[in-house]
Amino acid sequence: MVGKFIGVGVGPGDPELITIKAAKTLKIVDIIAVPKTHADAPSMALNLVKYILKERLKPAEILELIFPMSKDEVEVKKLWAENALLIAEKVESGKTVAFITVGDPMFYSTFIYLFQTLREKHPKVKVEIIPGVTSLTACAAKAQIPIAEKEEVLVVIPSDLDLKLIEETVGHADTLVFMKCAHRFKAIIPILQKIGYSENATVAVVRRCGMPGEAVAVGRLADVQRWVLPEDYFSMAIVKREKAPINRG
Ligand SMILES: C[S@@+](CC[C@H](N)C(=O)[O-])C[C@H]1O[C@@H](n2cnc3c(N)ncnc32)[C@H](O)[C@@H]1O
């Protein structure tokens, strides 16, 4: 194989939701790049593909890449550049490097930073992207809530977004998906009520979808304040309006 950098989506948590293409690729690449927030952090993505790596004829080199959760843009950009350089050097020496990421690589993934940095600083590096099943669709399937049909508008919100911005954004949507820190979701309920989500709007909170410790709660907006929502990074809330917003045809 000629050197290449491959972003591989490994699905949302159920090892059976890894695509055939992802599994085939992980069995033949030279290097598996694993994103981590710090050196001792466990990697969910690596955990998900362990059974595939066991089937390899020759073990892959595992390359841990640290992407700290820091708000210091300068420090973070420096680390992306270092990680991108590392990848570029490996690819230029003829190696195939698969960067594994939970869900899909192009949907709120660390892969995006690396991809953009490579594009900017090492444009000659050949890149391929293998999509994965996103947590968005996996959680909707688990909760059995259609995300969007006919002319419905779907809005995806990272829950750490400013509350004012959330209020401005969600007015025209039929379905809302809150990613990252769904435990903060209760603070958002008054905003939803203010902009016209009725107490009968359907709500699902899905935690660790397809993973050990999975929990699914489905009910009405009016029920949510009574729910216990433990702090868990791997959680998502879906809200579906009872009726279309009045200002839409
Ligand atoms: C950085 S984003 C990664 C999204 C991922 N690239 C995807 O395509 O689903 C992390 C967020 O995805 C959601 N998430 C990922 N896996 C999940 C799972 N198995 N169950 C529930 N939510 C999940 C959570 O909201 C989590 O905070």
The ligand as an ORCA input file, in Angstrom:
! r2SCAN-3c Opt
* xyz 0 1
  C     -17.042     14.375     20.599
  S     -18.668     13.809     20.309
  C     -18.329     12.484     19.217
  C     -19.444     12.206     18.272
  C     -19.113     11.059     17.323
  N     -18.075     11.439     16.372
  C     -20.325     10.556     16.566
  O     -20.309     10.516     15.330
  O     -21.297     10.171     17.211
  C     -19.007     13.001     21.797
  C     -20.475     13.009     22.119
  O     -21.158     12.076     21.296
  C     -22.227     11.496     22.018
  N     -22.013     10.054     22.091
  C     -21.014      9.349     21.534
  N     -21.171      8.027     21.737
  C     -22.298      7.886     22.465
  C     -22.997      6.759     22.987
  N     -22.565      5.523     22.791
  N     -24.140      6.987     23.692
  C     -24.608      8.242     23.860
  N     -23.991      9.339     23.385
  C     -22.852      9.172     22.691
  C     -22.234     12.128     23.411
  O     -23.125     13.216     23.389
  C     -20.796     12.579     23.530
  O     -20.657     13.605     24.484
*
